[in-house]
Amino acid sequence: MTELKLIGITSENRRVYQIPRLFIRGRKIETLIIDPHFEKRHPYMNDEKIYYLVKKYLPYNEPKSAKKEGLWEYLVWEPLVYENEKKIHRLIACFHEIKTDFLGIVHCFRIKKSKYEKKN
């Protein structure tokens, strides 16, 4: 049974989920908002996979990069691996400076494994 509970859809067609509390970078997150634009080019990705990656990696790992733009902070986490797929993913998320109880998912997709393979 999924821990994702759909509680709404925004006017921009973003899906809003209530999730069990996670602590990510010192923030208490209870809402996950997923932008669906990844579906056009990455049909293998879905909200369940994204939530799995968020729950498994984000509370325990610092992002690879972070960029502040106004009230938003955009963060990139990689390499992330979904269960036993052995495929590496990049997840781009955002935090709002004032509304701190949600995590926005901007994008999530596979990246080339060779970038993380050890060189001989």
Sequence and secondary structure as in RCSB ss.txt:
>XXXX:A:sequence
MTELKLIGITSENRRVYQIPRLFIRGRKIETLIIDPHFEKRHPYMNDEKIYYLVKKYLPYNEPKSAKKEGLWEYL
VWEPLVYENEKKIHRLIACFHEIKTDFLGIVHCFRIKKSKYEKKN
>XXXX:A:secstr
  S EEEEE TT  EEEEEEEEEETTEEEEEEEE TTHHHH TT  HHHHHHHHHHHTTTS  SEEEEETTEEEE
EEEEEE TT   EEEEEEEEESS  SEEEEEEEEEE GGGGS   
